Amino acid sequence: MQIQYVGFNVAASSRIYNFHVVDAPDQIREFVLEVQSEAFRSSSLKFQDGPALCLARLKRELDGETQVLPAQACLCIGEQDIEEYIERHYPRKRR
């Protein structure tokens, strides 16, 4: 399986990130992940973090999929996703 970042679009109140998951040369699935614009203003999340944040969430979703329950094609990035990403990539400095 290969995950490809395709790009993003800016909507009125969010950024929408697009990915392709290539399971085989002729099997491509499309995934859309949405991050509310407010998340970039109210936290230490930067615009350039958007693709990596969405990729991490998409990988978790794909890791949990089964034949009976495939990964959802449209996902919303929530507060918990953002907090986990920030903790991993921007750890608090100890005094």
C-alpha positions as CSV (number, residue, x, y, z in Angstrom):
1,M,0.0,0.0,0.0
2,Q,1.2,3.5,-0.9
3,I,-0.2,6.8,0.4
4,Q,0.1,9.8,-1.9
5,Y,-0.6,13.4,-0.8
6,V,-2.5,15.0,-3.7
7,G,-2.9,18.6,-2.4
8,F,-5.4,20.7,-0.5
9,N,-8.2,23.2,-1.1
10,V,-9.2,26.1,1.1
11,A,-12.9,26.3,1.9
12,A,-14.7,29.0,3.8
13,S,-13.9,27.7,7.2
14,S,-11.5,24.8,6.7
15,R,-8.7,23.3,4.7
16,I,-9.4,20.1,2.9
17,Y,-6.5,17.7,2.3
18,N,-6.6,15.0,-0.5
19,F,-4.8,11.7,-0.5
20,H,-4.7,8.7,-2.8
21,V,-4.1,5.2,-1.3
22,V,-2.8,2.8,-3.9
23,D,-3.5,-0.8,-2.9
24,A,-2.5,-2.1,-6.3
25,P,-1.6,-0.4,-9.6
26,D,-5.3,-0.5,-10.7
27,Q,-6.8,0.1,-7.2
28,I,-6.7,3.7,-6.1
29,R,-8.9,4.9,-3.3
30,E,-9.4,8.6,-2.6
31,F,-9.5,10.1,0.9
32,V,-10.4,13.6,2.0
33,L,-9.5,15.0,5.4
34,E,-10.8,18.3,6.7
35,V,-9.2,20.6,9.3
36,Q,-11.1,23.6,10.6
37,S,-9.3,26.8,9.9
38,E,-9.7,27.8,13.6
39,A,-7.4,25.0,14.6
40,F,-4.5,26.9,13.0
41,R,-5.3,30.1,14.9
42,S,-6.1,28.7,18.3
43,S,-3.2,26.3,18.7
44,S,0.5,26.0,17.8
45,L,-0.5,24.1,14.7
46,K,1.1,25.6,11.6
47,F,-0.3,25.5,8.0
48,Q,2.7,23.4,6.9
49,D,1.7,20.8,9.6
50,G,-1.6,20.1,7.8
51,P,-0.5,17.4,5.4
52,A,1.5,15.5,8.1
53,L,-1.3,15.8,10.6
54,C,-3.8,14.4,8.1
55,L,-1.4,11.7,7.0
56,A,-1.0,10.5,10.6
57,R,-4.7,10.3,11.0
58,L,-5.2,8.5,7.7
59,K,-2.6,5.9,8.6
60,R,-4.4,5.2,11.9
61,E,-7.6,4.9,10.0
62,L,-6.1,2.5,7.5
63,D,-4.4,0.4,10.2
64,G,-7.8,-0.2,11.8
65,E,-9.7,-1.1,8.7
66,T,-11.0,-4.6,8.1
67,Q,-12.7,-6.4,5.2
68,V,-16.0,-5.8,6.9
69,L,-15.3,-2.2,8.0
70,P,-13.1,-0.3,5.5
71,A,-11.6,3.1,6.3
72,Q,-13.9,6.1,5.9
73,A,-13.2,8.1,2.8
74,C,-14.0,11.5,4.4
75,L,-12.5,12.3,7.8
76,C,-12.6,15.3,10.1
77,I,-9.6,16.1,12.1
78,G,-10.6,16.7,15.7
79,E,-9.2,18.4,18.7
80,Q,-7.7,15.1,20.0
81,D,-5.9,14.5,16.7
82,I,-4.4,18.0,16.9
83,E,-3.3,17.7,20.5
84,E,-1.6,14.3,19.9
85,Y,0.2,15.7,16.8
86,I,1.4,18.8,18.7
87,E,2.6,16.7,21.6
88,R,4.6,14.5,19.3
89,H,6.1,17.2,17.1
90,Y,6.3,20.2,19.5
91,P,6.9,18.8,22.9
92,R,6.8,21.2,25.8
93,K,10.2,22.3,27.1
94,R,11.1,21.3,30.6
95,R,12.3,24.0,32.9
